[in-house]
Amino acid sequence: MDKSLSVSNTFLNLCHKELGSFEGKRGSNLGTGGIPLARKMCYALGGVPYQVTAVAMGISLQIFLLDVVQMEAFYVSMILFVSRAWDAVTDPLVGYLVSRSNWTPIGKLIPWVAFSMPFAILSYVLLWFMPHGSVSQSVSVPWFLTTTCLFETLMSCYNVPYLSLNMFLGGDQRDRDSATAYRMTVEILAMLLASVVQGQVIAVYNTERDGACQQLDQVLETITNTPSPHAASLQGTRKAFLASALVMGSLFFLCSLVLFLGVKEQQAPLNPDQKVRVSYLTALKTLASHVPYQRLVLGFLFSALAFQMSLGNFALFCSHAAGLGANFQYLLLVLLGAASIAVPIWQVVLLRIGKKATLFIGLSLYIPAVAVIGCVPGNLPVFIVMCFLLGFSLATMFLLPWSMLPDVIDDFAVKNPLCQDLEPLFFSCYAFCNKLGGGLSAGVSTVTLHFVGYRAGECYHDEDVTTALIVMFSPVPIVLLLVGMAVFHSYPLHEKRSVQLATEQ
């Protein structure tokens, strides 16, 4: 125990020594000549795989497991929550392993992206494949739990080093912010494409489900709690889900190939005499003690939880609470189309008024948007206008926190000059918050549906289910977002401090 404390103290002491000599070295090796446009675009395309798969899973995995696989809501909640809890372990661990990796002829981060890509694609396709006998809970639960956890692990191996590349593209702070804006614009366009593909799958599902329910309505006098035919009647939906998975897998491969061929990783400064190797727990403790990182991570966690609570229940909300299931894909297109337009607008705004002020303005638009949608379910014109407003708010959630993270890393590097190679751990812990928000929102939502009586495959649901969907789409996310904004208010860095950091480096 004493030895462990001694090593930790030695590490912290070293991290605060010789500040002046290191600051001059750090910036020069990564280059200050700017990032070429081609490199920015190739880097941006590398973010497409994570976003298209995340959109597909966020939109329809819950529906797929509940109504196509015919799994009980309790087991669906368990799968969604356990897979994200598993991700909570693997994300920071992968970040630490990446930071400990050695430099290779193709870089330090790129090999992780290249080697994880084919296995991630295979696991994603298997996630939408229903094996023989999957109607049985004893077969379907272990199968989908295993494939989901496997996919999350492999995506961590892909996404953590990819995100960390932002710090190794070259250029200065403004160049990195520009690269982040390119990435977010491309990623939102990718989400738009994924929503079109997945929206068609949901359309097939709604058509088959409505047709089956109408047939039963002609036979039965009462329509309340009328069960739809067995899942065998959803053969077209099954094929549509699998076809969508193959399309996403192909897109995954092409964008990864562009990233691999088009981005040359810039080597970080090396100083073997001063480099400190620390344990995983010590590295996490050091990051957690950095106040700007604390504030940014906590604010991002609550804000991500709010957005994902709303968007994760959007499909079910439209289908069962608003009666707009047939228009869901168009509403999603409006939302993501507005977000893609808003990203370059917010990028211009943040250059004029600062990142923190822009973040507050953008996040504030979310509150009236979801409040109005929750109060007037079923009004399509109002939904369209509010989805457009929600898209502008979503764009700030995509752009600003990720644009602020490199500033935090620079601040950490100045204060801890000998704590090198921790960038992947910064990005992995940050990405974990986004995934944790998605896991918690999906798990809590599905458990809530289980307790209010949601039954897989039913044509119609009672008022308790409708009320639960409205509450999970609007009031609860608003409270979570207000908590996140309160945390962001205490975020200590600002543009003057970032400029000071740039000159010090």
C-alpha positions, 0 to 999 in steps of 0.5 A: 500500500505504501509503495503504491502511494509513493508511486502515485505521489512521485507521478503527481510531483513529476507532472508539475515540474519543468513546465517551461521546458515542456510547453515549447516542445509540445506544440512544435511537433504536431505542426502549426501549418494548418490541417489540409482540407482533404485531411479534414474531410477524410477524418470527418468521414471516419465518424460515419460508422459510429453515428449510423450504427448508433442511429439505427440502434437508437431508433429501432433496437427497442422496437426490434427486440420488443415487437419483432423478436417478441421479447418481454420488456424486462429482458429488453431493459436488461439487455440495453442496460447491461450492454451499456454498463459493459461499455462503461468498463470497456471504454475507459479501459480501451482508452488506457490501452490505446494510450499505452500502445507503441508507435507503428509505421502507420501510427499509434491510433490508426491500427486500432481502427483498422483491426477492429473494423471488420469484427465490428461490422460482423457483430453489427450484422449479427445483432439484427439476425434472428437465430433459429428458435429465437422466439424462445426467451432462453435463446433470444436473451443470451444471443442478443445480450452477447452480440450487443456487448460484443458490438459495443466493445468492438466499437470502443476499439474503433471509436476511442482511437478515432476520436483521439485523432483530433489531437494528432491531425496537426495545426492549432486550436482553431484548426482542430475546432474546424476539423471538429465542425467538419466531423460533426457536419458529416456525422449529422448528414450520416445520421440523416442518411441512417434515419432514411434507411432505418425509417424505411424499415420502421415504415415496413414494420408499421405497415405490417403491424397496422395491416395485421391489426386491421384484419383482427379488428374486422373479426373482433368487436373489441379492439382494446388490448387486441394482440397482433398475430405472432411474430411470424407475420413480420417476415418483411420487417425481419428482412428489412432489418437485416438488409439495413444492417448490411447497408450500414456495414457496407457504409462502415467499411467504405468510410473506414477505408477512406479514413485509413488511406486519407489521414496521416497521424501526426506523431506526438512529441516524445521525450523518453527521459521524462516520460512517466508510465502510470497505472490505469487507476492512477491515470483515471484519478489524475483526470478526475481531479482536473476541474474543467474536465469534471465540469465538462463531463458531468454537464455532457452526461446530464445533457446527453441523458436528456437528449437520448431520453427524448430521442430514444423514445421518439419512435414509440412516442410517435407510434403509440402516444401521438398517432403519427407512426406513419410520419415518424421517418419524415419527422426524423428527417426534419430534425436531422436536416435542421441539425445539419444546417445548424452545425456550420451556423453554430460554428460561426456563432461560437467564433463571435460570442464564445463556446460557452455562450453558444452552448447555452443558447443552443441547449435552451431551444430544446426546452420549448421544443419538447414541451410543445410536442408533449402538450399537443401530441398528434398535431403534425404541423406543430410537430414539424416546426418543433422538430426543426427547432429541436434539430438546431438544439441537437446540433449544439449538443453535437458540436460544442462539447466536442469542441470544448474537450481539446481546450480542456486537454490543452489546459491539462497539458499545461498544468501537467506537462509530463503527463503524456499520451493521455489523450485517448483516455480523455476521449474514451471517458468522454465518449463513455458519458454519451453511451452511458446516457444512452444506456441509462435512458433506454434501460429506465424507459424500457423498465418504465414501460414494463411497469405500466403494462406495455406488452410486446406485439399488442395493437393498442395500449392503454392510457398508462402507456401513453402517459408514460411515453409523454412523461419520458419524452418531455418533462423528465428530459427537461429536468435533466437538461436543466441539471446539465446546464447548471453544471456547464455554468460552472465550467471554468475555461473560456476563449481568452484562457484558450488563447493563452494556452495556445501561446504558452504551447 
